[in-house]
Amino acid sequence: MQSTSIQVKDLTKSRKKPTTIKGVNFTVEQGTNGALPSSNGTGKTTIVKLLKRRFSRKGGTLWQAEH
C-alpha cells in the first residue's frame, strides 16, 4: 500500500477577478509521478507555486508529506 505524498482539496487562489484557481482537487501517491495537463493560462504554474509555498492560498487544504 502506498501512502499519500501530496493531497490538494478545494484549492482556491485569486489574484484578480475572476478567481484564478477554484475548487482544485488531486492526490499524488508516494513513488508515483503526477501531471497537470491543460491549456495555456489555466493555472498550472500557479498550482506549482502554491505547492512550493511561493503564493498563499485563499482557501482549501494543501498537504505534503515531509521526505
DSSP file (Angstrom, degrees, kcal/mol; ACC not computed):
  #  RESIDUE AA STRUCTURE BP1 BP2  ACC     N-H-->O    O-->H-N    N-H-->O    O-->H-N    TCO  KAPPA ALPHA  PHI   PSI    X-CA   Y-CA   Z-CA
    1    1 A M              0   0    0      0, 0.0     2,-0.3     0, 0.0     0, 0.0   0.000 360.0 360.0 360.0 130.0    0.0    0.0    0.0
    2    2 A Q        -     0   0    0      1,-0.0     2,-0.3    29,-0.0    29,-0.1  -0.631 360.0-133.9 -91.4 150.8    1.4    3.4   -1.0
    3    3 A S        -     0   0    0     -2,-0.3    27,-3.6     1,-0.1     2,-0.2  -0.677  29.1 -94.4-101.3 160.2    1.0    6.5    1.2
    4    4 A T  E     +A   29   0A   0     -2,-0.3    25,-0.2    25,-0.3     3,-0.1  -0.521  34.3 178.3 -74.8 133.8   -0.1    9.9    0.0
    5    5 A S  E    S+     0   0A   0     23,-2.5    60,-2.8     1,-0.4     2,-0.4   0.771  73.8  15.7-101.3 -39.8    2.7   12.3   -0.8
    6    6 A I  E     +AB  28  64A   0     22,-2.0    22,-2.7    58,-0.2     2,-0.4  -0.999  63.7 179.9-137.1 133.5    0.6   15.3   -1.9
    7    7 A Q  E     -AB  27  63A   0     56,-2.7    56,-2.8    -2,-0.4     2,-0.4  -0.989   2.0-176.0-136.3 127.7   -3.1   15.9   -1.3
    8    8 A V  E     -AB  26  62A   0     18,-3.0    18,-2.0    -2,-0.4     2,-0.4  -0.987   3.2-176.9-124.2 128.0   -5.0   19.0   -2.5
    9    9 A K  E     - B   0  61A   0     52,-2.6    52,-2.7    -2,-0.4    16,-0.2  -0.986  67.4 -22.3-130.7 123.8   -8.7   19.6   -1.6
   10   10 A D  E    S-     0   0A   0     -2,-0.4    13,-0.3    13,-0.3    15,-0.2   0.824  78.8-169.9  51.9  40.3  -10.8   22.5   -2.8
   11   11 A L  E     -A   24   0A   0     13,-2.4    13,-1.8    50,-0.2     2,-0.4  -0.409   5.9-177.3 -65.1 131.0   -7.8   24.7   -3.5
   12   12 A T  E     + B   0  59A   0     47,-2.2    46,-2.6    10,-0.2    47,-1.7  -0.998  10.7 167.0-134.2 135.4   -8.7   28.3   -4.3
   13   13 A K  E     -A   21   0A   0      8,-2.2     8,-2.7    -2,-0.4     7,-0.7  -0.980   6.1-179.0-146.1 132.6   -6.4   31.2   -5.2
   14   14 A S        +     0   0    0     -2,-0.3     5,-0.1     5,-0.2     3,-0.1  -0.996  19.4 161.6-136.2 134.5   -7.4   34.6   -6.6
   15   15 A R  S    S-     0   0    0      1,-0.6     2,-0.3    -2,-0.4    -1,-0.1   0.656  81.6  -0.6-111.3 -36.9   -5.2   37.5   -7.6
   16   16 A K  S    S-     0   0    0      2,-0.4    -1,-0.6     0, 0.0     4,-0.2  -0.915 101.7 -52.9-142.1 166.1   -7.7   39.3   -9.8
   17   17 A K  S    S+     0   0    0     -2,-0.3     2,-0.2    -3,-0.1    -3,-0.0  -0.718 111.2  51.0 -82.7 140.2  -11.3   38.6  -10.7
   18   18 A P  S    S-     0   0    0      0, 0.0    -2,-0.4     0, 0.0    -3,-0.3   0.611 107.6 -98.9 -74.0 169.6  -12.3   36.0  -11.9
   19   19 A T        -     0   0    0     -2,-0.2    -5,-0.2     1,-0.1     3,-0.1  -0.301  26.3-146.3 -57.3 133.1  -10.8   33.6   -9.4
   20   20 A T  S    S+     0   0    0     -7,-0.7     2,-0.4     1,-0.3    -6,-0.2   0.939  84.1  15.6 -68.5 -49.7   -7.5   32.1  -10.8
   21   21 A I  E    S+A   13   0A   0     -8,-2.7    -8,-2.2    25,-0.1     2,-0.4  -0.992  72.5 178.6-128.0 132.1   -7.9   28.7   -9.2
   22   22 A K  E     -     0   0A   0     -2,-0.4   -10,-0.2   -10,-0.2   -11,-0.1  -0.941  62.5 -16.0-142.7 118.5  -11.2   27.4   -7.8
   23   23 A G  E    S+     0   0A   0     -2,-0.4     2,-0.3   -12,-0.4   -13,-0.3   0.833  73.8 173.7  67.1  37.1  -12.0   24.0   -6.3
   24   24 A V  E     -A   11   0A   0    -13,-1.8   -13,-2.4   -15,-0.1     2,-0.4  -0.624   4.3-179.5 -80.6 133.6   -9.0   22.1   -7.5
   25   25 A N  E     +     0   0A   0     -2,-0.3     2,-0.3   -16,-0.2   -16,-0.2  -0.999  13.8 135.2-134.8 130.4   -8.7   18.5   -6.0
   26   26 A F  E     -A    8   0A   0    -18,-2.0   -18,-3.0    -2,-0.4     2,-0.4  -0.963  30.1-150.1-165.6 161.0   -6.0   15.9   -6.6
   27   27 A T  E     -A    7   0A   0     -2,-0.3     2,-0.5   -20,-0.2   -20,-0.2  -0.997   3.9-161.6-134.1 137.6   -3.8   13.4   -4.8
   28   28 A V  E     -A    6   0A   0    -22,-2.7   -23,-2.5    -2,-0.4   -22,-2.0  -0.986  19.4-139.9-119.4 121.1   -0.3   12.1   -5.8
   29   29 A E  E >   -A    4   0A   0     -2,-0.5     3,-1.8   -25,-0.2   -25,-0.3  -0.521  31.6 -93.1 -80.1 146.4    0.7    8.8   -4.2
   30   30 A Q  T 3  S+     0   0    0    -27,-3.6    -1,-0.1     1,-0.3     3,-0.1  -0.303 112.0  23.9 -56.8 136.0    4.3    8.4   -2.9
   31   31 A G  T 3  S+     0   0    0      1,-0.3    -1,-0.3   -29,-0.1     2,-0.3   0.486 106.3  97.4  85.7   3.4    6.5    6.8   -5.5
   32   32 A T    <   -     0   0    0     -3,-1.8     2,-0.3     0, 0.0    -1,-0.3  -0.745  69.9-119.2-117.6 169.0    4.4    7.9   -8.5
   33   33 A N        -     0   0    0     -2,-0.3     2,-0.3    -3,-0.1    -4,-0.1  -0.811  22.4-155.0-105.0 148.5    4.5   10.8  -10.9
   34   34 A G        -     0   0    0     -2,-0.3     2,-0.3    -6,-0.1    -6,-0.1  -0.858   6.4-166.0-119.0 158.2    1.8   13.5  -11.3
   35   35 A A        -     0   0    0     -2,-0.3    -2,-0.0     2,-0.1     0, 0.0  -0.983  17.5-154.0-141.1 151.8    0.9   15.7  -14.3
   36   36 A L        -     0   0    0     -2,-0.3     2,-0.4     2,-0.1     8,-0.1  -0.652  23.7-177.3-122.5  72.4   -1.2   18.8  -14.8
   37   37 A P        +     0   0    0      0, 0.0     2,-0.3     0, 0.0    -2,-0.1  -0.585  26.8 119.5 -76.4 127.6   -2.2   18.6  -18.5
   38   38 A S        -     0   0    0     -2,-0.4     3,-0.1     0, 0.0    -2,-0.1  -0.973  60.9 -74.5-172.2 170.7   -4.2   21.6  -19.5
   39   39 A S    >   -     0   0    0     -2,-0.3     3,-1.0     1,-0.2     5,-0.3  -0.206  63.2 -76.7 -71.5 166.1   -4.3   24.5  -21.9
   40   40 A N  T 3  S+     0   0    0      1,-0.2    -1,-0.2     2,-0.1     0, 0.0  -0.346 114.8  22.4 -60.8 143.2   -2.2   27.7  -21.6
   41   41 A G  T 3  S+     0   0    0     -3,-0.1    -1,-0.2     1,-0.1    -2,-0.1   0.696  84.1 117.5  76.5  20.6   -3.4   30.1  -18.9
   42   42 A T  S <  S-     0   0    0     -3,-1.0    -2,-0.1    -4,-0.0    -1,-0.1   0.424  89.7 -94.7-102.8   1.2   -5.4   27.7  -16.8
   43   43 A G  S  > S+     0   0    0    -22,-0.1     4,-2.3    -5,-0.1     5,-0.2   0.576  79.2 132.7 104.7  10.0   -3.3   27.9  -13.6
   44   44 A K  H  > S+     0   0    0     -5,-0.3     4,-2.0     1,-0.2     5,-0.2   0.940  80.1  44.8 -60.1 -47.6   -0.8   25.1  -13.8
   45   45 A T  H  > S+     0   0    0      1,-0.2     4,-2.5     2,-0.2    -1,-0.2   0.883 111.1  54.5 -64.4 -38.3    2.1   27.3  -12.8
   46   46 A T  H  > S+     0   0    0      2,-0.2     4,-2.2     1,-0.2    -1,-0.2   0.907 107.0  51.2 -61.9 -41.6    0.1   28.9  -10.0
   47   47 A I  H  X S+     0   0    0     -4,-2.3     4,-2.3     2,-0.2    -2,-0.2   0.923 110.4  48.6 -61.5 -44.6   -0.7   25.4   -8.6
   48   48 A V  H  X S+     0   0    0     -4,-2.0     4,-1.9     1,-0.2    -2,-0.2   0.911 111.0  50.3 -63.2 -41.6    3.0   24.6   -8.6
   49   49 A K  H  <>S+     0   0    0     -4,-2.5     5,-2.9     1,-0.2     6,-0.9   0.853 109.1  52.1 -65.7 -33.8    3.9   27.9   -6.9
   50   50 A L  H ><5S+     0   0    0     -4,-2.2     3,-1.1     3,-0.2    -1,-0.2   0.907 108.5  50.8 -65.6 -41.2    1.2   27.2   -4.3
   51   51 A L  H 3<5S+     0   0    0     -4,-2.3    -2,-0.2     1,-0.3    -1,-0.2   0.860 111.1  48.0 -63.6 -35.0    2.8   23.7   -3.7
   52   52 A K  T 3<5S-     0   0    0     -4,-1.9    -1,-0.3    -5,-0.2    -2,-0.2   0.439 114.9-120.9 -83.9   0.6    6.2   25.4   -3.3
   53   53 A R  T < 5S+     0   0    0     -3,-1.1    -3,-0.2    -4,-0.2    -2,-0.1   0.750  77.2 126.8  65.3  27.1    4.6   27.9   -0.9
   54   54 A R  S   <S+     0   0    0     -5,-2.9     2,-0.3    -6,-0.2    -4,-0.2   0.726  74.8  37.3 -82.7 -23.3    5.6   30.9   -3.1
   55   55 A F  S    S-     0   0    0     -6,-0.9     2,-0.4    -9,-0.1    -2,-0.1  -0.890  84.6-126.8-119.4 154.7    1.9   32.0   -3.1
   56   56 A S        -     0   0    0     -2,-0.3     2,-0.2    -3,-0.0    -6,-0.1  -0.838  27.3-125.9 -99.2 143.5   -0.6   31.9   -0.3
   57   57 A R        -     0   0    0     -2,-0.4   -44,-0.2     1,-0.1     3,-0.1  -0.519   2.5-145.3 -87.1 154.6   -3.9   30.2   -1.0
   58   58 A K  S    S-     0   0    0    -46,-2.6     2,-0.3     1,-0.3   -45,-0.2   0.795  77.5 -16.7 -84.9 -32.1   -7.3   31.8   -0.4
   59   59 A G  E    S+B   12   0A   0    -47,-1.7   -47,-2.2     2,-0.0    -1,-0.3  -0.980  90.9  60.0-163.4 170.2   -9.0   28.6    0.6
   60   60 A G  E    S-     0   0A   0     -2,-0.3     2,-0.4   -49,-0.3   -50,-0.2  -0.338  73.2 -71.5  96.4-178.5   -8.8   24.8    0.6
   61   61 A T  E     -B    9   0A   0    -52,-2.7   -52,-2.6    -2,-0.1     2,-0.4  -0.957  34.8-175.2-121.2 134.0   -6.3   22.3    2.0
   62   62 A L  E     +B    8   0A   0     -2,-0.4     2,-0.4   -54,-0.2   -54,-0.2  -0.987   9.4 179.1-130.2 120.2   -2.8   21.5    0.8
   63   63 A W  E     -B    7   0A   0    -56,-2.8   -56,-2.7    -2,-0.4     2,-0.4  -0.982   5.2-179.9-126.9 132.1   -0.9   18.7    2.4
   64   64 A Q  E     -B    6   0A   0     -2,-0.4   -58,-0.2   -58,-0.2     2,-0.2  -0.998  26.8-125.3-130.6 133.9    2.6   17.5    1.5
   65   65 A A        -     0   0    0    -60,-2.8     2,-0.6    -2,-0.4   -60,-0.0  -0.497  27.3-121.8 -71.5 144.9    4.5   14.6    3.2
   66   66 A E              0   0    0     -2,-0.2    -1,-0.1     1,-0.1     0, 0.0  -0.796 360.0 360.0 -89.6 125.0    7.9   15.6    4.5
   67   67 A H              0   0    0     -2,-0.6    -1,-0.1   -62,-0.0    -2,-0.0   0.384 360.0 360.0-110.9 360.0   10.6   13.4    3.0
